[in-house]
Every structure is written in C-alpha cells, then in structure tokens.
Amino acid sequence: MKVSVRKDGLLIPKRLLGSAKQAEILQKKGHLIVVPIPSPDDPIFKLGKRPVKTRLPDGAERHDTYLYDGT
C-alpha cells in the first residue's frame, strides 16, 4: 500500500490497526515501524483468567494432544 506524505505526515488506514486505540511509531535502520498497542479490553487479555480444572496432571503441557488427538 502506498500513501502520500502530506504537510502533517501520513494517514494510516484504521483497518490496518485493528482495534488498537494507540500505536507506537519506531524508526529502525531507516524504516518506520508502526506497532498497534492493543486495547486493554481486548479479549486476548482475558485468556487464563478463569482456567478450567481437570483431573489431568499434564493438561497444561499436553493440551494440544488432548484437544486435537483425543488421547
């Protein structure tokens, strides 16, 4: 995607930033890097808040095996 640099800078389309409310702009080795900062109410931050209890002693280590292989 190409954008025009205007007097005040660049306009980055919202669709590229997802649900971020803020973004950090970094300059490294001559490149500009835009890093969206996730919103604190992003559902990803709720993962692990209410863990599931099982009788499996190794559920955390082998969760993929139990979910996908069924063993």
N, C-alpha and C positions, 0 to 999 in steps of 0.2 A: 504494500500500500504506500502510495506517495501522498504527502500533504505539502501544502505551501507554507513557507515560513513567512509570517506577516510581521508587522511592526511590533506586535506584542508577544510574538512567539508562535507556538504550534497549537492546534486544536486536535486533541486525541479523541477519537470516537468513543463514546460511552460503552459500546458493545465490546470493545477490547479490554475494558477494565472490570467487567463483570459487576458484582455487587459492591465493589470497593467504594468506600466513602473518601479515602485518601490514597495518594500514590507517592512513592519516593522516586525521585529522578537522580540517577547516578551517572557520573561520567568516568569511564574506564578505557584507557588506551585509545582515546579519540572517539569512542562510541558512547551514545546516550542510551541508558537503560532505564526503562520505566517499570517500576515494581509496584503493582497494586497492593495496598495494605488491606487485608480482609477486615470486614466489619466485625465488631465484637459479637454481634448477634448472628453471625454466620453459623449455620447448623454444624459445620465441621468441628467447632469448638465444644459442642455438646457431646461428642463421642466420648464414651468412657465415664460419663457422669453417673450412669445407672448400669453398672456391669451386671451381666447375667450370671447367676450362680448355678454351677453344675456339679456333678459328682466326679467329673473327670479331673484327675490330678495334673494333667498336662494340657488342659484346654487352651491356655494362652499360647503355648509354644506350638501346638499342632492344630490350631483352629482351622486352617485351610484343609487339612486332611479330613477333619470331622465334617466340615461343611460340604466339600466337593466330592470326596471319595466315599463318604458314608460309612467309614470304618472307624 
